[in-house]
Amino acid sequence: MRYLRGVSVRQLAAGLLTACALTGCAESPIIADPGIHSIARTATSTTAGYGYGYAGPATTSSATSSVRTTVATSSKPQPVPATAANPLTQPVALARRSCRLPAWQSDPARVQTFLNEALRCLDRVWRPVLEKVQLPFRPAQVQVINQVTMQDCGRPPEQNSFYCNGVIYLVPASYQQSVIAPVGVPTAAVDMLAHEYGHHLQELSGTLPAALAQIEAAGRRTPAGQELSRRAELQAQCLSGMFIGASFDATTVSLAQRDNYSRGDAPGAEPDHGQPQNFGSWFDKGVQLNTLDACNTWIAGSAEVG
């Protein structure tokens, strides 16, 4: 199996798809604020499970070069087609703001309500960050889907959560089957949502199109292309950690950390997400350091993104 995490950035292309799921391990000192909310206390019923799939290649993207360019003179902020030198890597922190969510219940309507509220929290805290670094912002959407079809962003019919053109698609099995289920299912769902939202931020900033261009130029299945894919995935991990660390209490953060260290590339699988140790450690960097420049995987050594 895929260690509960699946779709790779090098597969995003025509739909910018990616997979994810999360939860936790060691408590972080930055969550000491008693006003920060606990996802764990919102759980009233959960469904246990186990597993996470992997999607095959999608079509290619016609992204522009990753060389940094000056933001176009315009009345509105514009994406910057760059990775390491993108404004999304500036030394800017995420404001600590409690995300209060409704009680988790397993029926589909309640799950959708829960995720919609979590998405509003993500939009609320990330909008001022993108405005500060002069990048465009638009809210994301979230949909829960039980069956992935070929019509979903040109995606192979494998059951993974993924991101596509401003919409986050969550497959229930991918968070129900977390290593911290059943009590940690709500945390896994929010953490998965936050990881996919990281890809939304990459798209808005111009990072993701630039990364896809580099991946296609290197060859999606070459060692260089796979490393670029891991850099994109691990940046999304770090951005997810920033949100979870700034929005929830130590119990929730601990669950999220434990789950993240169980995810990443399974032995023998295509190495496009990162080894579980690196997958978890980049999430931890987001939690503990809470600054965009700490999430700049594009300048990290190869061992850090292996």
Short mmCIF file of the C-alpha atoms (twelve columns), coordinates in Angstrom:
data_MODEL
# 
_entry.id   MODEL 
# 
loop_
_atom_site.group_PDB 
_atom_site.id 
_atom_site.type_symbol 
_atom_site.label_atom_id 
_atom_site.label_alt_id 
_atom_site.label_comp_id 
_atom_site.label_asym_id 
_atom_site.label_seq_id 
_atom_site.Cartn_x 
_atom_site.Cartn_y 
_atom_site.Cartn_z 
_atom_site.pdbx_PDB_model_num 
ATOM 1   C CA . MET A 1   0.000   0.000  0.000   1 
ATOM 2   C CA . ARG A 2   0.927   3.667  -0.143  1 
ATOM 3   C CA . TYR A 3   1.261   4.452  3.571   1 
ATOM 4   C CA . LEU A 4   -2.050  6.300  3.501   1 
ATOM 5   C CA . ARG A 5   -0.757  9.035  1.216   1 
ATOM 6   C CA . GLY A 6   -0.916  8.871  -2.528  1 
ATOM 7   C CA . VAL A 7   -1.167  11.164 -5.520  1 
ATOM 8   C CA . SER A 8   2.037   12.947 -6.472  1 
ATOM 9   C CA . VAL A 9   2.522   16.503 -7.648  1 
ATOM 10  C CA . ARG A 10  4.215   15.318 -10.794 1 
ATOM 11  C CA . GLN A 11  0.785   13.842 -11.632 1 
ATOM 12  C CA . LEU A 12  -1.157  17.044 -11.150 1 
ATOM 13  C CA . ALA A 13  -1.041  18.486 -14.635 1 
ATOM 14  C CA . ALA A 14  -4.441  19.017 -16.270 1 
ATOM 15  C CA . GLY A 15  -6.091  18.979 -12.907 1 
ATOM 16  C CA . LEU A 16  -3.336  19.620 -10.361 1 
ATOM 17  C CA . LEU A 17  -4.151  16.555 -8.287  1 
ATOM 18  C CA . THR A 18  -2.519  15.308 -5.134  1 
ATOM 19  C CA . ALA A 19  -3.314  13.041 -2.234  1 
ATOM 20  C CA . CYS A 20  -2.988  13.354 1.499   1 
ATOM 21  C CA . ALA A 21  -4.070  12.480 5.055   1 
ATOM 22  C CA . LEU A 22  -2.839  13.401 8.542   1 
ATOM 23  C CA . THR A 23  -2.818  13.182 12.400  1 
ATOM 24  C CA . GLY A 24  0.012   13.200 15.144  1 
ATOM 25  C CA . CYS A 25  2.823   12.403 17.758  1 
ATOM 26  C CA . ALA A 26  4.826   14.871 19.947  1 
ATOM 27  C CA . GLU A 27  3.266   17.934 21.508  1 
ATOM 28  C CA . SER A 28  4.483   21.311 20.337  1 
ATOM 29  C CA . PRO A 29  5.164   24.234 22.685  1 
ATOM 30  C CA . ILE A 30  3.621   26.789 20.347  1 
ATOM 31  C CA . ILE A 31  0.148   25.383 21.024  1 
ATOM 32  C CA . ALA A 32  0.101   26.394 24.671  1 
ATOM 33  C CA . ASP A 33  -2.585  29.026 24.102  1 
ATOM 34  C CA . PRO A 34  -5.671  27.763 26.019  1 
ATOM 35  C CA . GLY A 35  -7.911  29.437 23.449  1 
ATOM 36  C CA . ILE A 36  -6.769  27.108 20.678  1 
ATOM 37  C CA . HIS A 37  -9.472  24.579 19.855  1 
ATOM 38  C CA . SER A 38  -9.213  20.792 20.027  1 
ATOM 39  C CA . ILE A 39  -10.491 18.725 17.120  1 
ATOM 40  C CA . ALA A 40  -10.383 15.674 19.367  1 
ATOM 41  C CA . ARG A 41  -13.158 17.102 21.532  1 
ATOM 42  C CA . THR A 42  -15.443 17.496 18.510  1 
ATOM 43  C CA . ALA A 43  -15.572 13.748 17.817  1 
ATOM 44  C CA . THR A 44  -18.893 12.075 18.622  1 
ATOM 45  C CA . SER A 45  -18.672 9.101  16.268  1 
ATOM 46  C CA . THR A 46  -16.099 7.840  13.795  1 
ATOM 47  C CA . THR A 47  -15.507 5.049  11.338  1 
ATOM 48  C CA . ALA A 48  -12.314 3.028  11.479  1 
ATOM 49  C CA . GLY A 49  -10.469 1.900  8.379   1 
ATOM 50  C CA . TYR A 50  -7.076  1.314  6.838   1 
ATOM 51  C CA . GLY A 51  -5.574  2.177  3.497   1 
ATOM 52  C CA . TYR A 52  -4.708  4.853  1.002   1 
ATOM 53  C CA . GLY A 53  -4.257  4.509  -2.721  1 
ATOM 54  C CA . TYR A 54  -1.949  5.835  -5.391  1 
ATOM 55  C CA . ALA A 55  -2.939  7.392  -8.683  1 
ATOM 56  C CA . GLY A 56  -1.122  7.005  -11.959 1 
ATOM 57  C CA . PRO A 57  0.063   9.817  -14.215 1 
ATOM 58  C CA . ALA A 58  -2.334  12.427 -15.455 1 
ATOM 59  C CA . THR A 59  -1.833  14.628 -18.498 1 
ATOM 60  C CA . THR A 60  0.978   17.171 -18.592 1 
ATOM 61  C CA . SER A 61  0.924   20.820 -17.668 1 
ATOM 62  C CA . SER A 62  2.061   23.703 -19.829 1 
ATOM 63  C CA . ALA A 63  3.454   25.718 -16.916 1 
ATOM 64  C CA . THR A 64  5.962   28.477 -17.399 1 
ATOM 65  C CA . SER A 65  9.629   28.445 -16.325 1 
ATOM 66  C CA . SER A 66  10.574  28.355 -12.665 1 
ATOM 67  C CA . VAL A 67  12.989  31.266 -13.031 1 
ATOM 68  C CA . ARG A 68  11.792  34.116 -10.870 1 
ATOM 69  C CA . THR A 69  10.087  36.909 -12.737 1 
ATOM 70  C CA . THR A 70  8.862   40.288 -11.581 1 
ATOM 71  C CA . VAL A 71  5.178   40.385 -10.721 1 
ATOM 72  C CA . ALA A 72  3.380   42.041 -13.607 1 
ATOM 73  C CA . THR A 73  2.391   45.657 -13.152 1 
ATOM 74  C CA . SER A 74  -1.312  45.390 -12.457 1 
ATOM 75  C CA . SER A 75  -3.986  46.574 -10.087 1 
ATOM 76  C CA . LYS A 76  -4.243  42.998 -8.864  1 
ATOM 77  C CA . PRO A 77  -1.548  40.672 -7.529  1 
ATOM 78  C CA . GLN A 78  -0.320  38.086 -10.015 1 
ATOM 79  C CA . PRO A 79  1.147   34.588 -9.561  1 
ATOM 80  C CA . VAL A 80  4.923   34.354 -9.794  1 
ATOM 81  C CA . PRO A 81  6.125   31.365 -11.867 1 
ATOM 82  C CA . ALA A 82  8.944   30.347 -9.508  1 
ATOM 83  C CA . THR A 83  9.653   27.776 -6.821  1 
ATOM 84  C CA . ALA A 84  12.530  28.644 -4.464  1 
ATOM 85  C CA . ALA A 85  12.257  32.386 -5.142  1 
ATOM 86  C CA . ASN A 86  8.457   32.528 -4.993  1 
ATOM 87  C CA . PRO A 87  6.851   35.018 -2.569  1 
ATOM 88  C CA . LEU A 88  5.364   31.928 -0.878  1 
ATOM 89  C CA . THR A 89  8.835   31.389 0.653   1 
ATOM 90  C CA . GLN A 90  9.147   34.790 2.369   1 
ATOM 91  C CA . PRO A 91  9.687   35.013 6.163   1 
ATOM 92  C CA . VAL A 92  6.004   35.491 6.996   1 
ATOM 93  C CA . ALA A 93  4.191   33.695 9.821   1 
ATOM 94  C CA . LEU A 94  0.629   32.470 10.015  1 
ATOM 95  C CA . ALA A 95  -1.465  34.236 12.665  1 
ATOM 96  C CA . ARG A 96  -2.463  32.018 15.556  1 
ATOM 97  C CA . ARG A 97  -6.222  31.885 15.462  1 
ATOM 98  C CA . SER A 98  -8.454  29.196 16.938  1 
ATOM 99  C CA . CYS A 99  -10.443 27.135 14.442  1 
ATOM 100 C CA . ARG A 100 -13.634 26.017 16.151  1 
ATOM 101 C CA . LEU A 101 -15.411 23.179 14.403  1 
ATOM 102 C CA . PRO A 102 -18.794 21.515 14.885  1 
ATOM 103 C CA . ALA A 103 -19.067 18.062 16.439  1 
ATOM 104 C CA . TRP A 104 -17.851 15.317 14.125  1 
ATOM 105 C CA . GLN A 105 -20.479 12.805 13.101  1 
ATOM 106 C CA . SER A 106 -20.069 10.163 10.429  1 
ATOM 107 C CA . ASP A 107 -23.145 10.839 8.302   1 
ATOM 108 C CA . PRO A 108 -22.227 12.510 4.977   1 
ATOM 109 C CA . ALA A 109 -24.128 15.762 5.524   1 
ATOM 110 C CA . ARG A 110 -22.469 16.371 8.902   1 
ATOM 111 C CA . VAL A 111 -19.038 15.502 7.501   1 
ATOM 112 C CA . GLN A 112 -19.511 18.027 4.685   1 
ATOM 113 C CA . THR A 113 -20.554 20.697 7.191   1 
ATOM 114 C CA . PHE A 114 -17.505 19.927 9.336   1 
ATOM 115 C CA . LEU A 115 -15.141 20.173 6.344   1 
ATOM 116 C CA . ASN A 116 -16.779 23.367 5.079   1 
ATOM 117 C CA . GLU A 117 -16.118 24.999 8.455   1 
ATOM 118 C CA . ALA A 118 -12.516 23.782 8.460   1 
ATOM 119 C CA . LEU A 119 -12.071 25.183 4.960   1 
ATOM 120 C CA . ARG A 120 -13.380 28.551 6.124   1 
ATOM 121 C CA . CYS A 121 -10.692 28.514 8.809   1 
ATOM 122 C CA . LEU A 122 -8.051  27.820 6.162   1 
ATOM 123 C CA . ASP A 123 -9.281  30.619 3.929   1 
ATOM 124 C CA . ARG A 124 -9.474  33.026 6.855   1 
ATOM 125 C CA . VAL A 125 -5.892  32.555 8.041   1 
ATOM 126 C CA . TRP A 126 -4.180  32.188 4.661   1 
ATOM 127 C CA . ARG A 127 -5.844  35.119 2.869   1 
ATOM 128 C CA . PRO A 128 -3.941  37.829 4.820   1 
ATOM 129 C CA . VAL A 129 -0.661  35.956 4.296   1 
ATOM 130 C CA . LEU A 130 -1.058  35.919 0.519   1 
ATOM 131 C CA . GLU A 131 -2.124  39.551 0.590   1 
ATOM 132 C CA . LYS A 132 0.971   40.454 2.608   1 
ATOM 133 C CA . VAL A 133 3.314   38.814 0.095   1 
ATOM 134 C CA . GLN A 134 1.311   40.312 -2.791  1 
ATOM 135 C CA . LEU A 135 -0.036  37.092 -4.243  1 
ATOM 136 C CA . PRO A 136 -3.584  36.569 -5.519  1 
ATOM 137 C CA . PHE A 137 -6.119  34.817 -3.323  1 
ATOM 138 C CA . ARG A 138 -9.326  32.969 -4.013  1 
ATOM 139 C CA . PRO A 139 -11.156 30.580 -1.678  1 
ATOM 140 C CA . ALA A 140 -10.931 26.856 -2.247  1 
ATOM 141 C CA . GLN A 141 -13.835 24.414 -2.293  1 
ATOM 142 C CA . VAL A 142 -14.123 20.949 -0.777  1 
ATOM 143 C CA . GLN A 143 -16.163 17.997 -1.950  1 
ATOM 144 C CA . VAL A 144 -16.478 14.549 -0.411  1 
ATOM 145 C CA . ILE A 145 -16.547 11.829 -3.060  1 
ATOM 146 C CA . ASN A 146 -16.944 8.099  -2.529  1 
ATOM 147 C CA . GLN A 147 -16.016 7.047  -6.041  1 
ATOM 148 C CA . VAL A 148 -13.256 8.608  -8.131  1 
ATOM 149 C CA . THR A 149 -13.899 8.295  -11.867 1 
ATOM 150 C CA . MET A 150 -11.913 9.020  -15.006 1 
ATOM 151 C CA . GLN A 151 -13.957 12.204 -15.365 1 
ATOM 152 C CA . ASP A 152 -12.464 13.718 -12.221 1 
ATOM 153 C CA . CYS A 153 -9.760  15.971 -13.666 1 
ATOM 154 C CA . GLY A 154 -8.652  13.263 -16.071 1 
ATOM 155 C CA . ARG A 155 -7.668  11.208 -13.066 1 
ATOM 156 C CA . PRO A 156 -7.334  7.395  -13.021 1 
ATOM 157 C CA . PRO A 157 -10.130 5.651  -11.050 1 
ATOM 158 C CA . GLU A 158 -8.199  5.097  -7.818  1 
ATOM 159 C CA . GLN A 159 -9.596  6.019  -4.450  1 
ATOM 160 C CA . ASN A 160 -7.413  8.878  -3.243  1 
ATOM 161 C CA . SER A 161 -8.123  12.373 -2.012  1 
ATOM 162 C CA . PHE A 162 -6.739  14.998 -4.382  1 
ATOM 163 C CA . TYR A 163 -6.621  18.661 -5.391  1 
ATOM 164 C CA . CYS A 164 -7.807  19.922 -8.749  1 
ATOM 165 C CA . ASN A 165 -8.138  23.513 -9.980  1 
ATOM 166 C CA . GLY A 166 -9.318  25.105 -6.747  1 
ATOM 167 C CA . VAL A 167 -11.311 22.122 -5.499  1 
ATOM 168 C CA . ILE A 168 -10.198 19.666 -2.820  1 
ATOM 169 C CA . TYR A 169 -11.742 16.221 -3.258  1 
ATOM 170 C CA . LEU A 170 -11.681 14.047 -0.136  1 
ATOM 171 C CA . VAL A 171 -12.333 10.303 -0.301  1 
ATOM 172 C CA . PRO A 172 -13.630 9.188  3.138   1 
ATOM 173 C CA . ALA A 173 -11.524 6.022  3.216   1 
ATOM 174 C CA . SER A 174 -8.367  8.097  3.041   1 
ATOM 175 C CA . TYR A 175 -9.005  9.711  6.426   1 
ATOM 176 C CA . GLN A 176 -11.140 6.992  8.031   1 
ATOM 177 C CA . GLN A 177 -8.228  4.582  7.617   1 
ATOM 178 C CA . SER A 178 -5.691  6.697  9.465   1 
ATOM 179 C CA . VAL A 179 -3.360  5.057  11.969  1 
ATOM 180 C CA . ILE A 180 -5.033  7.193  14.640  1 
ATOM 181 C CA . ALA A 181 -8.550  5.997  13.832  1 
ATOM 182 C CA . PRO A 182 -11.109 5.880  15.225  1 
ATOM 183 C CA . VAL A 183 -10.615 8.701  17.746  1 
ATOM 184 C CA . GLY A 184 -8.330  10.659 15.417  1 
ATOM 185 C CA . VAL A 185 -10.505 10.536 12.302  1 
ATOM 186 C CA . PRO A 186 -11.648 14.182 12.612  1 
ATOM 187 C CA . THR A 187 -8.020  15.296 12.972  1 
ATOM 188 C CA . ALA A 188 -6.995  13.165 9.997   1 
ATOM 189 C CA . ALA A 189 -9.731  14.719 7.879   1 
ATOM 190 C CA . VAL A 190 -8.728  18.291 8.736   1 
ATOM 191 C CA . ASP A 191 -5.045  17.551 8.335   1 
ATOM 192 C CA . MET A 192 -5.666  16.004 4.924   1 
ATOM 193 C CA . LEU A 193 -7.694  19.043 3.975   1 
ATOM 194 C CA . ALA A 194 -4.842  21.310 5.113   1 
ATOM 195 C CA . HIS A 195 -2.280  19.395 3.030   1 
ATOM 196 C CA . GLU A 196 -4.399  19.658 -0.104  1 
ATOM 197 C CA . TYR A 197 -4.925  23.334 0.706   1 
ATOM 198 C CA . GLY A 198 -1.139  23.623 0.627   1 
ATOM 199 C CA . HIS A 199 -1.340  22.650 -3.048  1 
ATOM 200 C CA . HIS A 200 -4.026  25.312 -3.497  1 
ATOM 201 C CA . LEU A 201 -1.575  27.873 -2.104  1 
ATOM 202 C CA . GLN A 202 1.098   26.566 -4.462  1 
ATOM 203 C CA . GLU A 203 -1.260  26.971 -7.390  1 
ATOM 204 C CA . LEU A 204 -2.318  30.498 -6.403  1 
ATOM 205 C CA . SER A 205 1.291   31.576 -5.934  1 
ATOM 206 C CA . GLY A 206 2.558   30.165 -9.226  1 
ATOM 207 C CA . THR A 207 4.740   27.594 -7.447  1 
ATOM 208 C CA . LEU A 208 2.805   24.582 -8.662  1 
ATOM 209 C CA . PRO A 209 2.767   25.442 -12.372 1 
ATOM 210 C CA . ALA A 210 6.487   26.228 -12.148 1 
ATOM 211 C CA . ALA A 211 7.179   22.922 -10.398 1 
ATOM 212 C CA . LEU A 212 5.188   20.991 -12.975 1 
ATOM 213 C CA . ALA A 213 7.160   22.603 -15.781 1 
ATOM 214 C CA . GLN A 214 10.418  21.565 -14.114 1 
ATOM 215 C CA . ILE A 215 9.121   18.034 -13.539 1 
ATOM 216 C CA . GLU A 216 8.075   17.635 -17.149 1 
ATOM 217 C CA . ALA A 217 11.408  19.005 -18.354 1 
ATOM 218 C CA . ALA A 218 13.317  16.571 -16.136 1 
ATOM 219 C CA . GLY A 219 11.047  13.629 -16.928 1 
ATOM 220 C CA . ARG A 220 8.318   12.639 -14.516 1 
ATOM 221 C CA . ARG A 221 9.769   9.215  -13.740 1 
ATOM 222 C CA . THR A 222 13.424  10.222 -13.606 1 
ATOM 223 C CA . PRO A 223 15.216  10.636 -10.265 1 
ATOM 224 C CA . ALA A 224 15.338  14.402 -10.855 1 
ATOM 225 C CA . GLY A 225 11.623  14.586 -11.642 1 
ATOM 226 C CA . GLN A 226 10.712  12.485 -8.626  1 
ATOM 227 C CA . GLU A 227 12.813  14.681 -6.348  1 
ATOM 228 C CA . LEU A 228 11.018  17.768 -7.635  1 
ATOM 229 C CA . SER A 229 7.701   16.059 -6.930  1 
ATOM 230 C CA . ARG A 230 8.824   15.326 -3.375  1 
ATOM 231 C CA . ARG A 231 9.855   18.952 -2.878  1 
ATOM 232 C CA . ALA A 232 6.371   20.087 -3.878  1 
ATOM 233 C CA . GLU A 233 4.648   17.522 -1.665  1 
ATOM 234 C CA . LEU A 234 6.830   18.289 1.337   1 
ATOM 235 C CA . GLN A 235 6.260   22.016 0.994   1 
ATOM 236 C CA . ALA A 236 2.524   21.302 1.165   1 
ATOM 237 C CA . GLN A 237 3.241   19.213 4.265   1 
ATOM 238 C CA . CYS A 238 5.021   22.112 5.934   1 
ATOM 239 C CA . LEU A 239 2.245   24.570 5.045   1 
ATOM 240 C CA . SER A 240 -0.249  22.121 6.519   1 
ATOM 241 C CA . GLY A 241 1.789   21.993 9.720   1 
ATOM 242 C CA . MET A 242 1.733   25.780 9.944   1 
ATOM 243 C CA . PHE A 243 -2.071  25.770 9.878   1 
ATOM 244 C CA . ILE A 244 -2.571  22.899 12.321  1 
ATOM 245 C CA . GLY A 245 -0.015  24.316 14.751  1 
ATOM 246 C CA . ALA A 246 -1.496  27.817 14.660  1 
ATOM 247 C CA . SER A 247 -5.147  26.734 14.889  1 
ATOM 248 C CA . PHE A 248 -5.505  23.801 17.293  1 
ATOM 249 C CA . ASP A 249 -4.462  22.605 20.733  1 
ATOM 250 C CA . ALA A 250 -1.542  20.357 21.691  1 
ATOM 251 C CA . THR A 251 -3.671  17.193 21.705  1 
ATOM 252 C CA . THR A 252 -4.757  17.758 18.125  1 
ATOM 253 C CA . VAL A 253 -1.240  18.671 17.023  1 
ATOM 254 C CA . SER A 254 0.135   15.535 18.670  1 
ATOM 255 C CA . LEU A 255 -2.351  13.337 16.809  1 
ATOM 256 C CA . ALA A 256 -1.530  15.057 13.540  1 
ATOM 257 C CA . GLN A 257 2.197   14.581 14.034  1 
ATOM 258 C CA . ARG A 258 1.849   10.889 14.795  1 
ATOM 259 C CA . ASP A 259 -0.235  10.303 11.694  1 
ATOM 260 C CA . ASN A 260 2.114   12.219 9.418   1 
ATOM 261 C CA . TYR A 261 5.066   10.084 10.414  1 
ATOM 262 C CA . SER A 262 3.087   7.058  9.188   1 
ATOM 263 C CA . ARG A 263 2.657   8.478  5.686   1 
ATOM 264 C CA . GLY A 264 4.806   9.024  2.641   1 
ATOM 265 C CA . ASP A 265 6.348   6.612  0.169   1 
ATOM 266 C CA . ALA A 266 5.899   2.930  0.981   1 
ATOM 267 C CA . PRO A 267 8.892   0.632  0.492   1 
ATOM 268 C CA . GLY A 268 9.178   -0.214 -3.176  1 
ATOM 269 C CA . ALA A 269 6.688   2.449  -4.278  1 
ATOM 270 C CA . GLU A 270 7.526   5.291  -6.623  1 
ATOM 271 C CA . PRO A 271 9.486   7.846  -4.545  1 
ATOM 272 C CA . ASP A 272 7.442   10.956 -5.250  1 
ATOM 273 C CA . HIS A 273 6.133   11.998 -1.799  1 
ATOM 274 C CA . GLY A 274 9.047   11.449 0.567   1 
ATOM 275 C CA . GLN A 275 10.005  8.852  3.138   1 
ATOM 276 C CA . PRO A 276 7.764   8.774  6.224   1 
ATOM 277 C CA . GLN A 277 10.488  10.375 8.378   1 
ATOM 278 C CA . ASN A 278 10.805  13.331 6.009   1 
ATOM 279 C CA . PHE A 279 7.056   13.481 5.469   1 
ATOM 280 C CA . GLY A 280 6.571   13.902 9.196   1 
ATOM 281 C CA . SER A 281 9.555   16.163 9.793   1 
ATOM 282 C CA . TRP A 282 8.427   18.771 7.248   1 
ATOM 283 C CA . PHE A 283 5.017   18.836 8.906   1 
ATOM 284 C CA . ASP A 284 6.820   19.385 12.222  1 
ATOM 285 C CA . LYS A 285 8.795   22.288 10.772  1 
ATOM 286 C CA . GLY A 286 5.554   24.009 9.889   1 
ATOM 287 C CA . VAL A 287 4.167   23.427 13.376  1 
ATOM 288 C CA . GLN A 288 7.268   24.506 15.263  1 
ATOM 289 C CA . LEU A 289 8.722   27.299 13.113  1 
ATOM 290 C CA . ASN A 290 5.500   28.692 11.598  1 
ATOM 291 C CA . THR A 291 7.063   30.712 8.818   1 
ATOM 292 C CA . LEU A 292 6.890   30.390 5.051   1 
ATOM 293 C CA . ASP A 293 10.649  30.472 4.548   1 
ATOM 294 C CA . ALA A 294 11.045  27.450 6.837   1 
ATOM 295 C CA . CYS A 295 8.862   25.565 4.340   1 
ATOM 296 C CA . ASN A 296 11.153  26.307 1.387   1 
ATOM 297 C CA . THR A 297 11.814  22.714 0.375   1 
ATOM 298 C CA . TRP A 298 13.189  23.971 -2.953  1 
ATOM 299 C CA . ILE A 299 16.513  24.917 -1.357  1 
ATOM 300 C CA . ALA A 300 16.773  21.947 1.028   1 
ATOM 301 C CA . GLY A 301 19.437  19.294 0.581   1 
ATOM 302 C CA . SER A 302 18.471  16.120 -1.253  1 
ATOM 303 C CA . ALA A 303 18.605  14.047 1.946   1 
ATOM 304 C CA . GLU A 304 15.963  16.281 3.538   1 
ATOM 305 C CA . VAL A 305 13.549  15.610 0.695   1 
ATOM 306 C CA . GLY A 306 14.326  11.936 0.159   1 
# 
